[in-house]
Amino acid sequence: MKRMIMAFLATLAFAAAAGAADYPAKLAVTYVKAPLNVPSIVAKYNKTFEAAYPGVALTFPELTEGPKQTAALAAGEIGIASCLGSTSALLAASEGLDIRIVGVYSRAPKAFMIVVKDPAIKSVRDLKGKKVAGPKGTILHQLLAAALEKDGMSVKDVQFVQMDLPSGANALSNGSVDAALLAGPAAYNTLASGARMLRNGEGLVDATIVIATTEKFMKQYPKAVETFMAAHKKSIEWMKKNPQAAKEMTQKETGLPMAGVEAMYPWYDFDPRIRKADIEELVRTQQFMLDNGLQRKKIDDVRKLVK
C-alpha cells in the first residue's frame, strides 16, 4: 500500500511539474481596442482568455503604441502582443529585437484612409505641397506613400506633419493641416463631422496587423502560445455566431454610435491564418520602411519572422 501511495504521489508531482512547464505563473497579453479590434473586445467581455488559462495570473496591459509593445516583448514584460502593427514588428526585428509573428490579427485596407475637408482637393495629386498629418512609420504613413507613388509623387512632395490620430483629426478640423491620415473611430467621427475620404487603402496596402511573441517565449512556453491562438480563434467563431452581440460589446467599449460600428464592422478581415499574401505584404512594408528612411537595416528573409 505504501508503495502505491508513493507511486501515486510521484505521478502527481510529475504531472504538476509538466503543467508548470506548459504555462508561466504570470502572463501579460496586450489589450488594444482601436481601431475596431472586435475579437479582443469580445474576449474581454466573455473572459475567454481567463477561461483558457486556469491558474495563470493574467494581465492585459493597454499598450497601444507599437514601439512600446516590441520593447515590452523584448524585456519579457509581456508574453504576447495580441495586436501589433506590421511596421513596428519589422522595425523591431531589423534592430535585432526578438520578434516572432504567430498569426495575423486583421487586414483592413478600407479602415485606413486619407481624409480631407477642402473641396478643392479632389485627388491625391492635389495634395502636392499640402500639409498632411499622421503617425510616422505606421500603416497610415505607408498608405500615404503608396497613394502618392501611384500618382507619380512621393512623401517628399507633401509637408508631412507627425501627429497621432486624435491630434491629426483636430488639426484637420481647425484647418491647420490640409489632410489627415486616420483609421477606425477617428476616421468615422471625422467623416461624420463633415470631412470626406480622399483615398483608403484598397489596392494600396492590406493594413496588416499581426499577433507576435518572442522566440524565447515560444521555446519556453509553446503550449501557452497555442492556447492563446486557440482562444483567439474561439472569439472569432463566437463573433460569427453572435454578430449582433459582438457589435453591442464593441459599441459599449469604443463609445461609437451603433451606426458607426455597423458601418466599420465589415471592413475587417480577422482570419488569423498567415497567408502567402500576408508575407508578400510584409515584404512590401519593409521596402516602404527602407525607402523612406524609417528602417536602417534590411531583414534578409522576412519569412523567418513568421512561425
N, C-alpha and C positions, 0 to 999 in steps of 0.2 A: 504493500500500500504506500509506504513511504517513497519507494522508487517512482510509483505512478504519480504521486503528488509533485515530486521534484521534476519529473519529466514534463508535467503539465505546466508548472511554473516556468520552466525553461522555454517552453513553446510560447507562453505568453510574453516573456521577456524578448524573445526573438521577434515576435510579431510587433511588439511595441517599438523595438529598435528599427525594424523595417519601415514602420509607419512614420517614425520620426524623420527618417531619411527622405521620405516622399515629399514632405512639406516643411517649410521653415516655421518656427514658432510664431513669427510675426511676418505679415506680408502687406506691403503698401502697393496699391493699384491706383493709378491716377484716375480722377473723375473729371471729365471735360464735357460740359453740356452743349456748348456752342461749336459750330453754328446751329446745327439741329441734330444732335447726336442721340437719336431716339433709342438705340439699343442700350446705351449707358443709362439713360433716364429710366427705361423700363426695368433694367437690372437693379437700379437704386430703389424704385418703388416696390418691386417684387422681392427684394432682398435675395436675388439669385445667387450672388457670389457668397453671401453668408451661408446659404444652404449647401453650396458646393464645397466649402472649406470648413467643415465642422472641426472645432478645436484649434483653429488657426486665428490668431488675433489680427483681424483685417482692419486696415485704414484706407481711406480714399482721399488722398491729398488733391486739392484742386489746383494743379499746376497747368496753367493754360498756355504758357509760352514754351515753344519748342526747345530753346537752349536750356531752360531750367529743367525740363524733363530729361534731356540727354545727360546733363550734369548730374542729376539725381540718380539716374541709372548707373552711371559710371562710378558714383560714390557709394552705391549699394543702398541708397536711401529709399529707393522704390524697386520693386521686383519687376513690375510690368507697366509699361507706358501704353495705356489702352487706346490712345488716340493721338498719334504723333504725325505732324506734317512731314511729308517725304523730303522736303528741302532740309528740314532740321536733322532728320536721320542721316541723310547723305553728308551734310556738312560735318556732323559729329564724327562719323565713321572716317571721313577723309583726314580728320585731325588725330586719328589714332584711338578714339574712344571705342570701347567695346559695345557695339550695337548689332543686334540681330533682329531681322524682320520675320515675325512668325505668322502674320496674317495681314489682310487688308481690312481696315475699318470701314472706309467708304470711298466711293467715287461719286463726285457731284459737280460736273462741269457747269450745270445750269445754276448752281448756287453761288458761284463766284463771278463777280461782274464789275464792269466799269460803269459808273453811274455819273450822270451829268444833269445840270439844270438849264444851262444856257441853250435856248432853241437854235442858236446859230451853229452849235456843234452838232452836226448831222452824221458824221462818220469819224472813225478812228483817225483818219488823215487830218481832220480838223483839230486834233489835239496838238499838232506841231507848235512848239513854243509855249504851250499852256502849262499851268501848274496842275500836277496830278498828285494827290495824296494817297499814301498807302503804306503798309508794313513791308519794309525792305527784306529781301531774301526769303519770301514766302510764296505760296502758290499764287496769291493775288499779284505779286510782283512778276512772277513768271507769266501770268495771263497777259499783263500789260506788254511785256517784252514780245510775246508771241503775236499779239494783235498788231503791234507796231511793225514787227518784221513782215507780217503778211501784206502790209501796205507800203513796204519798202523803206521803213524807218527803223529806228532803234530807240532805246530808252534815253539816249543822249539827245534825241530830238525834242524831248519834253523837259519841263522843270519838275523833276521828281522830288517830292517832299515826304520824308519819313514821318509817318503818323500811324497810330493804332486805329482800329476801326471806328470807335466812338469819336475820336478826335477828327478823323477824316470826314465822318458824316456831318459833324458840327461845322467843320471848315467849309464843306460844300454848301451847307445851309446858309451860312453867313456871307458867302461869296468870296472868301479868302483863297479858295482854290477853284479851279475850273472843272475838275473831275475827282472822284474818289473811288478807290478800289475797295469794294465792300462784299460781304458774304452773309448768308443766313439772316437772322433777325435784324441786324444793322442795315442790310440791303433792303429788306422788306419794309421796314419802318421809314427809310428814306424815300423809297418809291411811293409809299402811301402818303407821304407829305408833299408830293408834287414833283419829285425828281423823276428821271427816266433812265432806263437801262440803255447804254450805248452798245455794249457788247458783253456777252457772257462767255464762258469757257468752252462752249460746244465747238468741236472741231479744232480747238487750240490746245487745251490741256484737259487731262482727265480729272485733275484735282484729287489726286490720290492721297488718302490719309492711311497710315499704317499702324499696326499693333507691333510693339517692339519690346525686347528684353535684352539681356546680355548673354554672351556665350558662357560666361562664368555661371550665371544663374541657371541657364538651360542644362548645363552639365551637372550641377549640384542638385537641382530640383526639376528634372524633366517632367515628372508627374504633375507638379504644380502648374507648369505651362500648359500641359494637356488639359488639365482641369479647367483652367481659365478659358481656353478655346471652346471646350465643350459647353461651359456655362454661357459664354457669349453667344454661341450658336443657339442655345436654348432660348435666350432673349429674342433673337431674331425670329425664331419659329413662333414664339408667343405673339410677337408683333403681327405676323401674317395671319394668325388665327383670331386675334383680337385688335384689329386696326383702330376701331373707334376708341377703345380703352387706352391704347397706346397714344393716340392723338390727344386725349384728355390729360394724360400724365404729362405729355410734352407741353401742352398749353399751360398747365399749372406750374411746371418747373421753369419755363422760359418767360412767362408773363406775356407771351404773344397773344393776340386775339385768335380765336379758333380759325377765322378766315385765313390768317397768316400761316398757321400750321397746316391747314388743308392745302394751301397753295404750294408750300415748300416741301411737304411730305413726299410727293412723287419725284422730286429732284434727286433723291439719294438712292444709290445702289449700295446696300450693306452686305453683299455677298463676301464672306471673309476669305474665300479661296484666293490664292495668289495665281493669277492667270499670266499667260505669256505676255499679254498686252500690258499688264501691270509692270512687269520687268522692263519692257520696252519704254514705258513711261518714265521709269526711274532713270534709265539711260538718258532720255531726253532732258529730264530735270537736272541731272548732273551737268549736262552740256550747257544748259542755261546758266547754272551757277558759275561755271568756269568762264563762260563768255562775258559775264557781267561782273567779274572780279569778286564774286561772293564766296568762292571756294578756291583755296590756294593749291591744293594737291588733288590730283585725279585718282579716283579709285579705279584700279586697272580692270577689275571684273566686278561689276555691281551685283551680279548673281550670287557672289559669295556672301553677301549680306543676308540673303534670303534662306530661311531654314524651313 
